[in-house]
Structures are given as structure tokens and as C-alpha cells.
């Protein structure tokens, strides 16, 4: 999905977590309008991290939230600190 793609309504993080059988750490009512790469995500986007090599970009990212694997959850917390 392109950042310029405005089809569909924004989803809450709770709704995204339900769709992917995940969980939310933080505010589940934050709304996101789409997905973007971690280094290009704006404040209304969800960034996806599947590899530890991209975790270093999280601290500088403007993403509203991150979708991560359980294996990367601790690493993302370390990068955000």
C-alpha cells in the first residue's frame, strides 16, 4: 500500500492486532492509515519489522507504531531506549 493510498478507513492498533493474532503494547486506540517502510513511515503509518538489521531505524522513525515478531520485541525496546 502506498502512503498516498487513501482507500479504506484507518484502523486502530487493536483492530490490527486482532487481524494478525497479535497484541498491542501501548495505546490500542491509536489509528493507522496504512503500512510503510520503517525509514519512510509517517505519524499515521504502521511500520513492519521482520529483521533485526532494520531495528536500528526504529528510533528515528516517525511511525505511529511498529508491527514486530515476538523475537524482535526486546530488540526494538532496546533500540527505542
C-alpha positions in Angstrom: 0.0 0.0 0.0 1.4 3.4 -1.0 1.4 6.2 1.6 -0.8 8.1 -0.8 -3.3 5.3 -0.9 -6.4 6.6 1.0 -8.7 3.7 0.3 -10.5 2.4 3.4 -10.8 3.8 6.9 -7.9 3.9 9.4 -7.6 1.0 11.8 -6.9 1.1 15.5 -3.9 -0.8 16.7 -6.4 -3.1 18.5 -8.0 -3.9 15.1 -4.6 -4.6 13.5 -3.6 -6.8 16.4 -6.9 -8.8 16.1 -6.2 -9.3 12.3 -2.7 -10.7 12.9 -3.5 -12.5 16.1 -1.0 -10.2 17.9 -1.1 -7.9 20.9 -0.6 -4.2 21.5 2.0 -2.8 23.8 0.9 0.8 24.4 -2.3 2.6 23.4 -4.6 0.2 21.4 -6.7 3.1 20.2 -4.0 4.8 18.1 -5.3 4.8 14.5 -3.1 3.9 11.5 -3.9 4.6 7.8 -1.5 2.2 6.2 1.8 0.4 6.3 5.2 1.9 5.3 8.9 1.0 5.5 10.3 1.8 8.9 12.6 4.6 7.5 9.8 6.2 5.5 6.7 5.8 7.8 4.9 8.9 8.8 2.9 9.5 12.0 -0.2 7.8 10.6 1.6 4.7 9.4 2.4 1.3 10.8 6.0 0.1 10.2 6.7 -3.6 9.9 10.0 -5.0 11.3 10.9 -8.6 10.5 14.6 -8.5 10.6 17.0 -7.3 13.4 19.0 -5.3 10.8 16.2 -2.8 10.5 15.6 -2.3 14.2 18.2 0.4 14.3 16.0 2.6 12.2 13.1 2.5 14.7 14.4 5.2 17.0 14.5 7.8 14.2 11.2 6.6 12.6 8.1 8.8 12.7 5.8 5.7 12.6 2.8 5.7 14.8 3.6 2.1 15.8 5.6 -1.0 14.8 4.4 -4.5 13.9 7.2 -6.8 15.0 7.7 -10.5 15.6 8.0 -11.7 19.2 11.7 -12.4 18.6 12.3 -8.7 17.8 10.1 -7.2 20.5 13.0 -7.0 23.0 15.4 -5.7 20.4 13.0 -3.0 19.4 12.6 -2.0 23.1 16.4 -1.7 23.4 16.6 0.5 20.2 13.9 2.8 21.5 15.6 3.3 24.8 
